[in-house]
């Protein structure tokens, strides 16, 4: 594969998307490392990000547009298909990029990575598409397939969501998954109030406003909150507003002993610790040592000394802690992540129906393992960043069936923002991405009977 030393934005985009496809690497982590590796110019980062995420988000739609122009061709190398996708993405969705520039760059990349025949093929496909126009997705007769192609979600997933939520809600959800998420942050109120921090940030050229849902939240409208002094000095934590509701649902009290059973990277553990004003103890567990390190780094940055993080499989928590030790337990369980597709678009292509079933089994096992560790009248909060009922309501129904000593906590409604009350039912809340522009998220509050 021929490559020149100097990589353009589109070169880096092709290479990034190729790595995501070949290695199933997480798009958000890989993109950051590629920006560093190829020393992408600061002014080009937003274009690179838009091309990578946009092409990923709309992969199935782009393949539908290309299908008529490449179906007679024998097997195409993965990088050639990706190059065609990013070119069509720019033609269809990026008005500010002239088509002549898109064609020129595509041909140059094809020459560098392949040979003259490939560059002629790429040029021919793009010119034909420009001349003949895009296939009309609205002509697809089957409504499920039409929605699947139009919003680039696998058909099995669309069918599943329609079965669970109906066509209209599924359509809104799929369309919401194509919109870029806002950057939100949680204010560390052990150090400063929300209004005080907003004033400081706005004075320093970072535009922020109040969040839409969580009282702890601020939303960035200009500038990157993760690159501010306020972040490095522990005044804020980057977190989606839906995740900020979890610690409030748990409602920790001063001096309590709390278990966060699946804690990495530490956003919820630190929020719990903040809510307790630095008192009590939060035992934060994660399976992997390198992830435990992330929890400790977060606690240190926020100047929180009441977090004890350790590497432990939460299914073995009963071997480490005695029964009835904890006042409250949080199980923010490993899940399919279908609620965070806007942030990690690759999730919708890499997960399978079998994955969902395996995860549901793991979730049940974790709940079963930690249940005896909770005191009588203690609170157990279970949460996921998915919208899949098999991992949410079904898991909880199964848990309650096997653990009659637990009940749904109807009174937990008072720990949630008022605008969320219409979505609260029988101790649980299922947030869909289009409700408030947050991640899709599930939270249920259980109480151990006295």
C-alpha positions, 0 to 999 in steps of 0.5 A: 500500500503506497502512502506519502508521509504527509496525510491530508484530513481525508487520508486520516479519515480513510485510515481511521474508518479502516481501523474502526472496521478492521479492529472494531476500535471505539471511534471516539478513542481512535479518532483522538489517537489518530489526531495526535499520531498524524499531527492534524492541524487544529483548524482541520480537526472539526472537519475530520471529526465531521467526516469520520462520525458522519460517514459512520453514522450514515454508513448504510445510507451511503452504501445504498446510494453507491450500490447501483454504481458498484454492484457489477464490480468484483470485490472492492478493497475495504479502503476503496469502499471507505474512500467512496463513502467519505466522498459521497458523505461530503457530496450529500451532507457537507454543502461547504465542500465543493464537489471538484475538491471532493473528486480531486482528493478522492482520486489523489488518495486512490493513487497514493493507496492503490494504482491508476486503475483504482483511481480511475474507478473511484473517479468514474463512480463519483462522476456517475453518481453526480450525473445520475443522482441519488437513489430515492430511499422513499421508493423502498416499499417496506416501511421497516427497511425504509427506516433502516436505510434512511437512518442507517440502523440495522434492520433487526434493531429497527424491528426490535425497537418497533416491537418495543416502542412502536414505529413513530417513537422508533423513527424519532429515536433513529433520527435523534441518533444522527444528530451530534450530541451537546457537550455537557458537564456536571459542576462539582458543587463541593467547590463552586455553585453552578451559577458561579462556575458558569459566570467564570467560564463565560468570562474566560471565553467558554460559552455555557448555559444551564443544562436541559434536565439535570440541576447539576448540568451546564451545556457548552455552546462554544469552546471545549469544556474538557480543555478548560482550567475548570476541568483540570482543577476539578470544578467540573466533570464531562458527563451526559445529563442522563448519567447525572440523574443516577446519583440523585436517584441513589440519594446518598446521605452524609456518612453512608457506606456505598457500593458502586459495583461497576464504577469505571471510569468513575463519573457516577462514583465521583458524583455520589462522593460529591453528594455526600460532601466528602464524607462516608465511603464509596467503594468503587469496583471495576473488573480491570486494573487500568480502569480502576486507575481512571476512577482514582485519577477522577477522584484525585482531580476532583479532590475527593478522598472518600472513594476507595477504588479496587479491581474486582469482578462485582459478581464476586463482591460477596467474597470481599464484603460482608452481608448487610454492609452497604446503605446503598448500592449502585449497579450501573451495569455493562450493557449494549450501549444502544442509548449512546449511538450518537456518541459511538455510532459504531455500536449499532453495527457491531452489536448482535441480538446474541450480545443483548442476551449475553449481557442480560444474563451478566446483568442478572448475575451482578444484581444477584451477587450484590443483593445480600450486601445491602442493609434492610431498608437500603436502596439499590439503583440499577441503571444502563445506557441502553433502551433495550427492554431485555436489558432493563425492565426484563432484567428487573422483573427477573430479579424481583421474581427471585428476590422477593425481599426487594420492591420497586421504590415508588417514592424515588420520583421525588429525586428526579427533575419535575419535567421527568415525572411524566416518564417515571412509572413504578420506580423506573424511568426509560429516557429515549434520546429524543425526549431531552436530547440526552443519551438513552438511559434507564434507571430503576430504584429498588428498596430492600424490605425491612 
